[in-house]
Amino acid sequence: MHHSVPSLAFMTLVVAGAVACGSSLSPTSPSASAGSTTTISTPAQVSGTWTLTSVQPAGEMEVTVPGGASYELALSNDRVSTKVDCNVCGGNLSVDQQTMTVGPLLACTRAACPTMAFESAYLAILAGESTTRIDGDTLTLTSARGALRFRR
């Protein structure tokens, strides 16, 4: 038991570092779309809980959330929290015009969920700067790492 706290702290730092590895890439612009698009300029506009619907790593096909898994993103003021199947992550949040920055580091629990590959792809895209767009009840985060789509 005495060694478990330092080991947990070390694992948290290792995981947080791994999540942040892809966060130095520049964001790309999302494609234009018709409809009621909200220009993001304050954290209040994205605040609330969003449910992940799909992940699209750069250069790959869009993949929907695996059946039975729950992925949620909670945004409020300068904090982000995300439920990633059987794990939870938290970190800093900043919103500046249409750019949202998560992290750069996220602290995550590391239980072995059945959807670990999907979870890793999600977190790799989430951490870092993203161009942010809201179309009705859909939030899209786009960067050179890929795209994430959420619904309210």
QUICOR-V13590 format. One record per residue. N is the residue number from 1. RES is the residue in one small letter. OMEGA is omega in degrees with one decimal (none if undefined). Layout:
N|RES|OMEGA  N|RES|OMEGA
This chain:
1|m|-178.6  2|h|-178.4  3|h|-174.5  4|s|-179.7  5|v|176.4  6|p|179.2  7|s|178.1  8|l|178.9  9|a|179.1  10|f|179.3  11|m|178.5  12|t|179.1  13|l|179.0  14|v|-179.7  15|v|179.7  16|a|178.1  17|g|179.4  18|a|179.0  19|v|-176.3  20|a|-174.5  21|c|-177.5  22|g|-171.3  23|s|-177.5  24|s|-179.9  25|l|-179.8  26|s|178.2  27|p|173.4  28|t|-178.6  29|s|174.5  30|p|178.1  31|s|-179.6  32|a|177.9  33|s|178.1  34|a|177.8  35|g|-176.5  36|s|179.1  37|t|179.1  38|t|173.6  39|t|-176.5  40|i|175.7  41|s|179.6  42|t|176.9  43|p|-178.5  44|a|-178.1  45|q|179.0  46|v|-177.9  47|s|178.2  48|g|-178.7  49|t|-179.8  50|w|178.3  51|t|-179.8  52|l|176.4  53|t|-179.7  54|s|177.6  55|v|175.7  56|q|176.3  57|p|-178.5  58|a|177.8  59|g|-178.4  60|e|178.6  61|m|174.8  62|e|-178.9  63|v|177.7  64|t|179.7  65|v|179.5  66|p|178.8  67|g|179.0  68|g|179.9  69|a|179.9  70|s|178.1  71|y|-179.9  72|e|178.4  73|l|178.1  74|a|-178.0  75|l|176.6  76|s|-179.4  77|n|-176.4  78|d|-178.3  79|r|174.6  80|v|174.7  81|s|-179.9  82|t|174.6  83|k|-178.3  84|v|-175.5  85|d|-177.1  86|c|178.7  87|n|177.5  88|v|177.7  89|c|177.1  90|g|179.1  91|g|-179.0  92|n|178.5  93|l|170.0  94|s|179.6  95|v|179.0  96|d|-174.2  97|q|-178.0  98|q|178.9  99|t|175.2  100|m|178.6  101|t|177.2  102|v|179.8  103|g|27.1  104|p|179.0  105|l|173.9  106|l|174.6  107|a|-174.4  108|c|166.3  109|t|-174.0  110|r|174.4  111|a|179.9  112|a|179.5  113|c|177.9  114|p|-175.8  115|t|-174.2  116|m|-179.4  117|a|178.2  118|f|179.0  119|e|180.0  120|s|178.5  121|a|179.1  122|y|-176.8  123|l|178.7  124|a|178.8  125|i|-176.3  126|l|-174.8  127|a|178.4  128|g|-179.9  129|e|176.4  130|s|169.9  131|t|-172.4  132|t|179.0  133|r|173.3  134|i|174.8  135|d|-177.3  136|g|179.9  137|d|-179.9  138|t|174.9  139|l|178.3  140|t|174.7  141|l|-176.4  142|t|176.8  143|s|175.4  144|a|178.9  145|r|-178.2  146|g|-177.8  147|a|174.7  148|l|177.3  149|r|-178.2  150|f|172.6  151|r|174.9  152|r|none
